[in-house]
Amino acid sequence: QLQLVESGGGLVHPGESLRLSCAASGFNLEEYAVVWFRQAPGKEREGVSCISRGSVFSHISDSVKDRITLSRDDAENIATLHIHNMKEDDTGIYYCAAARRLCSRAIYQDDLSLKYWGQGTQVTVSS
């Protein structure tokens, strides 16, 4: 079974923090960059961030710049996205994907390099 599973979503208030996890099974996540996307209702999917193999490189979108912490634990085959000071515009379904290319803004449109996708986890930010 080759799977990516997101978890940690839920309902939070503006200003709170949320930690999302991306857990791989059936393959070694350490061999891939981990890419985060999100999609709000009625909007296009947008790239959020990318963390490279070995956590050497990363890319963070302007929409969450200075508000996220990326990490990965290769021994546990998981990667995490910690969002701080959440805003209502952060609402959406968050997906992780395993990619075979360098982290840059171009990775979000490179469908061929995005090898595995999770099913997504819902994040709702509301007062």
Disulfide bonds with the S-S distance in Angstrom:
Cys22-Cys96 2.09
Cys50-Cys103 1.91
